[in-house]
Amino acid sequence: MVAPEQDVLTGERTEWELECARRLAGAMFALGKQQASLANRMSKAGVDRSSIVLLKTLVMHGPSRSSELATAVYSDPSTVSRQVAALVRDGLVERRADPEDGRASVLVATESGKAMLEEQRKRMGLALARVVRQWEPDDVSHFLELLERFVADHERALPMLIDECAVRARSEGEN
């Protein structure tokens, strides 16, 4: 096994590991494409994916400064600032004085924001339950266990993945 801090592209890999990596990358790309299609359709219906991500993060982390929120979602502060402005305008998030520094403000999900988030969670949960409806219960449980493990490992590796993959992708397009 290669040490986690080693460059993911330079370590020795077996053919089996490389094939698994190709299959995983292909499956993730396909799922990402499907999620982008869903996000596009939801956006047309007035539910923006970035709003859901920001609201979930605020609910999970509690009141946060905009810069902290940007860091938590691995996004640019100016992008998050624009997205937050829309959430505030729509009454889903409110700004409050920072209890530690009254000159600054923190963002807090409103009751309307929490209700919208819960409604979306319920809709998505029911829709996804239909996707695996024909699966054996043990298969669903095992899949969820492995997917949750993968998501946790992916989250821990995300800074490295960003460094390794995003930088290389940009440099490939340069002339």
C-alpha positions in Angstrom: 0.0 0.0 0.0 1.3 3.5 -0.9 1.6 6.1 1.9 -1.4 8.6 1.7 0.9 11.6 1.3 2.6 10.1 -1.8 1.6 11.6 -5.1 -1.3 9.5 -6.4 0.1 9.4 -9.9 3.7 8.3 -9.2 3.4 5.3 -6.9 3.8 1.7 -8.0 0.4 0.2 -8.8 -0.7 -3.3 -9.8 -2.8 -3.9 -12.9 -5.7 -4.8 -10.6 -5.3 -1.4 -8.7 -5.1 0.5 -11.9 -8.2 -1.3 -13.3 -10.1 -0.6 -10.0 -9.0 3.1 -10.2 -10.3 3.3 -13.8 -13.6 1.7 -13.0 -14.1 3.9 -9.9 -13.2 7.1 -11.9 -15.6 6.1 -14.6 -18.4 5.4 -12.1 -17.8 8.6 -10.3 -17.8 10.6 -13.6 -21.0 8.9 -14.7 -22.6 9.7 -11.3 -21.3 13.2 -11.4 -22.9 13.7 -14.8 -26.2 12.3 -13.6 -26.0 14.6 -10.6 -25.3 17.6 -12.8 -28.4 16.7 -14.9 -30.5 16.5 -11.7 -29.0 19.7 -10.4 -29.8 21.5 -13.7 -33.4 20.3 -13.6 -33.7 21.2 -9.9 -32.3 24.7 -10.6 -34.9 25.3 -13.3 -37.5 24.4 -10.6 -36.0 27.0 -8.3 -33.8 24.7 -6.1 -30.2 25.6 -6.5 -27.7 22.8 -5.6 -25.1 25.3 -4.2 -27.9 26.6 -1.9 -28.5 23.1 -0.6 -24.8 22.6 0.0 -24.4 25.9 1.8 -27.5 25.3 3.9 -26.5 21.8 4.8 -23.1 23.1 5.9 -24.5 25.9 8.0 -26.9 23.5 9.7 -24.1 21.0 10.3 -21.5 23.6 11.5 -23.8 26.2 13.0 -23.4 29.9 12.7 -20.4 30.7 10.5 -18.6 33.6 8.9 -18.7 33.6 5.1 -15.0 32.9 4.9 -15.4 29.8 7.2 -18.3 28.6 5.0 -16.2 29.0 1.9 -13.4 27.0 3.5 -15.9 24.3 4.6 -17.3 23.8 1.1 -13.9 24.1 -0.7 -15.0 27.2 -2.6 -13.8 30.7 -3.4 -15.0 33.3 -0.8 -16.3 35.6 -3.5 -18.4 32.8 -5.0 -19.8 31.9 -1.6 -20.5 35.6 -0.9 -22.7 35.9 -4.0 -24.5 32.6 -3.2 -25.1 33.7 0.4 -26.5 37.0 -0.8 -29.1 35.1 -2.8 -29.9 32.9 0.3 -30.3 36.0 2.5 -32.5 37.6 -0.2 -34.7 34.5 -0.3 -35.0 34.4 3.5 -33.2 31.0 3.8 -30.1 32.5 5.7 -29.8 35.5 7.9 -26.8 37.6 9.0 -26.3 38.1 12.7 -23.7 40.0 14.7 -20.7 37.8 15.5 -20.9 37.2 19.3 -17.0 37.2 19.4 -16.6 40.4 17.2 -19.6 42.6 16.9 -18.1 44.3 13.8 -18.3 41.0 11.9 -21.4 38.9 11.0 -22.1 35.2 11.0 -24.5 33.4 8.8 -27.3 31.3 10.2 -29.9 29.1 8.5 -33.4 30.4 9.1 -36.3 28.3 10.0 -37.5 28.6 6.3 -34.0 27.5 5.2 -34.1 24.5 7.5 -37.6 23.6 6.4 -36.6 23.8 2.7 -33.5 21.7 3.4 -35.6 19.1 5.2 -38.2 19.0 2.3 -35.4 18.5 -0.2 -33.8 15.8 2.0 -37.1 14.0 2.2 -37.8 14.2 -1.6 -34.2 13.0 -2.5 -34.4 10.2 0.1 -37.7 8.9 -1.3 -36.5 9.2 -4.9 -33.2 7.3 -4.1 -35.2 4.6 -2.2 -37.0 3.9 -5.5 -33.6 3.5 -7.2 -32.7 0.6 -5.0 -36.2 -0.8 -4.4 -35.5 -4.0 -6.2 -32.2 -4.7 -4.3 -32.0 -7.2 -1.5 -32.0 -5.4 1.9 -28.6 -6.9 2.7 -27.2 -5.5 -0.6 -28.5 -2.0 0.2 -27.1 -2.1 3.7 -23.7 -3.3 2.5 -23.6 -0.8 -0.3 -24.5 2.1 2.1 -21.8 0.9 4.5 -19.2 1.0 1.8 -20.4 4.2 0.2 -20.4 6.0 3.6 -16.9 4.7 4.2 -15.8 5.9 0.7 -17.4 9.3 1.2 -15.5 9.7 4.5 -12.2 8.7 3.0 -12.8 10.9 0.0 -13.5 13.9 2.3 -10.3 13.3 4.1 -8.4 13.0 0.8 -10.2 15.9 -0.9 -7.4 18.5 -0.4 -4.9 16.1 -1.9 -7.3 15.2 -4.7 -7.7 18.9 -5.5 -4.0 19.4 -5.5 -3.2 16.3 -7.6 -6.1 16.3 -10.0 -7.2 19.9 -10.5 -3.7 21.3 -11.0 -2.8 18.6 -13.5 -6.1 19.0 -15.4 -5.5 22.8 -15.8 -1.9 22.3 -16.9 -2.9 19.7 -19.6 -5.1 22.3 -21.3 -2.3 24.9 -21.4 -0.2 25.3 -24.6 
